[in-house]
Amino acid sequence: MLVLTRRPNQSIVIGRDVVITVLEVRGDQVRIGIKAPREVTVHREEVYAEIRRENQRAAGVRADDTALLPTEGQHEQ
């Protein structure tokens, strides 16, 4: 994992198309803005995990078969 320090209004660029900007830091909360092409899906981690669980249930995938599913950084087609 790459760990970076940023201040409000500073950004991080991922690839050529994704820009993450720190908008505000308030106590232990950080507000960020994400600029990405429409074809790039962006989800909070807990939402993404729920989507995967629902997709697994719908496909009838057993818990021990989850190793066959794409992980972080891989795209589902």
Secondary structure, DSSP 4 states (H G I P E B T S, - for coil): -------TT-EEEETTTEEEEEEEEETTEEEEEEE--TTS----HHHHHHHHHHHHHHHT--GGGGGGS--TTPPP-
